[in-house]
Amino acid sequence: MRGIIQPNTNSKELSFTTLPTPAINPSLGEHLIQVKTCAPCAGELLWPKNFPPPNPRELVPCPDVAGVIISGPEDSPFQPGDEVYARTNYIRPGNAREFTIGLTDELAHKPKTLSWVAAAAVPVSAETAWQILFIHAGIAGDAEADLGTAQDAWKGKRVLVTAASGGVGMWVVQLATLLGAEVVGTCGTANIALVQSLGAKEVLDYRSTNIREWAEDPVKKVDVVIDCIGRQSLEDAWWTVRDGGVVLSIFQPPKQVCPAEYTGTDVKDVFFVMEPVRRHLESITKLIELGTCRGMIDSVWPLEQYEEAFKRLDGGHARGKIVFDLSLNQ
């Protein structure tokens, strides 16, 4: 089968090659999937070096996938011919190949309203946002919250979302707005209207707004910072949170860049790495089919044009997700 692979953990280059079709073990909940579309994640070529897989494996990129079940466990809720999508687990090779493996506990039924390309743009971004709001920010308690509990807890909270037009950020804006939060988003000039359309009450152009000065007005302070970009953006965002609030980042532990002169008190800092969870993605499927939330596609590429696609991804200016469509030929 066709596929792309990272030759070793120290390489940032990829190769287009022929790979063996994977064999599944149904007793472990494995399903063989014909890949229709897949999507990479920003920075993922650094993961094998910085976060080595627990067991050696082929370094196939693209954790997001949409495709058709070929075979699996007899008692699986996903039977041959079913259309599914997922963010598959990092411990296995990714999905930039014609056939891949997905587990029962990470698969979900593809929204009927989405094309193959649109479906591949959803899982990792939407699941990450879901886990931020329903679990890790801790606004609704220490355990995972249901929709009703989360709405009660988030209603009226002020939330700052950095990189609000990015893959994860746009899902945080939509879901936080759905939960009744008052969202402030940061993005570039060209994406202000997009972030407003997703539900943000206020949008800050990071190129022209000094966020520390913006937050000097106590009324503008937020209860929760949700950072999707890290580094200087996260450092600046510390100044916006109220005492007793939360600074959460999916990029790095927030304390790593807390300003030395910061004087806020009782601020909780959170860093986590998302895990693929079937029930979260099935809940997202329902919201998509209701028209409540949507993903966004930056561009679509044949697998053979992986170099140009990853260059676009690494440039940091993609508006939505980069997607590979395996039905396209170079």
C-alpha positions, 0 to 999 in steps of 0.5 A, spaced: 500 500 500 502 507 499 504 511 505 508 516 507 513 515 513 518 518 517 525 514 517 527 515 524 526 519 530 531 524 529 529 526 522 524 531 520 523 529 513 518 524 510 519 519 505 513 516 500 514 509 500 510 502 499 508 499 506 505 492 508 498 492 509 497 491 517 494 485 520 489 486 525 488 482 532 480 482 533 481 480 540 484 487 542 478 490 539 482 492 532 479 494 526 482 494 519 480 501 516 480 503 508 483 510 509 479 515 505 482 521 508 487 523 513 490 529 517 497 531 520 498 535 526 502 541 527 509 539 530 508 531 530 514 530 526 518 532 533 514 527 537 518 521 536 524 524 538 521 528 544 516 523 546 518 516 544 513 511 543 513 506 548 514 500 543 518 501 537 513 502 531 513 505 524 513 512 524 507 513 519 504 521 521 497 523 521 493 521 527 486 523 524 483 519 519 476 517 516 475 511 512 471 505 511 471 498 516 474 492 512 474 487 518 474 487 525 471 484 532 464 480 530 461 483 536 464 490 534 459 496 534 463 498 527 461 493 522 464 492 515 462 497 510 461 502 516 463 509 515 468 511 521 473 517 523 478 517 529 484 520 532 488 514 533 493 512 539 500 515 538 502 508 540 501 505 533 503 508 526 498 513 524 494 514 518 498 516 512 497 510 508 491 506 504 489 501 510 490 503 518 488 500 524 483 503 529 480 500 536 473 500 538 474 505 544 477 510 539 472 510 533 466 513 532 461 513 526 462 519 521 457 524 521 452 523 515 453 530 514 460 531 512 464 529 506 470 524 507 475 531 507 471 534 512 471 528 517 478 528 517 479 535 519 475 534 526 477 528 531 484 531 534 481 538 534 474 537 537 476 531 542 482 536 545 477 542 546 472 537 549 477 534 554 479 541 556 472 544 557 469 538 560 475 535 564 481 538 565 480 546 566 476 543 572 470 548 572 465 543 573 469 539 578 474 534 579 471 529 575 468 529 567 462 533 567 456 531 563 453 537 558 448 539 563 453 540 569 458 543 564 453 548 562 451 550 569 458 551 571 461 555 565 455 559 564 457 566 565 465 565 565 470 569 561 474 565 557 481 567 553 482 563 547 489 564 544 490 562 537 482 562 536 482 561 529 487 554 529 484 547 529 483 546 536 482 554 538 476 554 533 473 548 537 474 551 544 470 557 541 464 554 539 464 549 545 465 554 550 460 559 547 455 553 547 456 552 554 454 559 555 461 562 556 463 569 554 469 568 549 475 572 548 479 570 542 486 572 539 488 571 532 491 575 526 487 580 522 485 576 517 481 571 521 477 576 526 471 575 522 471 568 522 473 567 530 467 572 531 462 568 527 464 562 531 461 565 537 467 569 540 464 576 544 471 579 543 476 578 538 483 581 539 488 582 533 495 579 536 499 583 531 496 590 534 494 589 541 498 588 547 494 583 551 498 585 558 495 592 557 488 590 555 488 586 561 490 592 566 482 594 566 480 589 571 473 588 568 477 585 562 480 579 566 478 572 565 476 566 569 480 561 564 485 562 559 485 556 554 492 557 550 493 553 544 500 556 542 505 556 547 511 560 548 510 568 548 503 568 547 502 563 553 507 568 557 503 574 555 496 571 557 498 570 564 496 577 565 489 576 563 487 571 568 483 573 575 486 571 582 483 564 583 483 562 575 485 557 571 491 557 566 491 551 561 495 550 555 495 544 550 502 546 548 507 546 554 506 547 562 504 554 563 508 555 569 514 554 564 513 561 561 509 564 567 512 572 568 517 572 573 514 579 576 507 576 575 503 577 582 497 573 581 494 568 587 491 562 587 491 561 579 491 553 577 495 551 572 494 545 567 497 542 562 495 535 558 495 531 552 489 529 549 487 521 549 482 518 543 475 517 547 470 514 543 464 517 547 467 524 546 467 523 539 460 520 538 458 526 542 461 531 537 458 527 531 451 529 534 453 536 535 455 536 528 449 533 525 445 538 529 449 544 525 451 546 532 459 546 531 463 545 525 470 544 523 474 548 517 479 545 512 485 549 510 487 545 504 486 538 501 492 534 498 494 528 494 498 523 499 504 524 494 504 532 495 506 530 502 512 535 502 508 541 500 502 539 505 507 539 511 511 545 509 504 549 509 502 546 516 509 548 519 508 555 516 503 556 522 498 560 518 494 554 516 486 556 517 483 550 519 486 543 517 491 540 512 487 534 509 490 528 505 485 525 500 487 518 498 482 518 492 487 524 489 493 522 485 499 527 483 
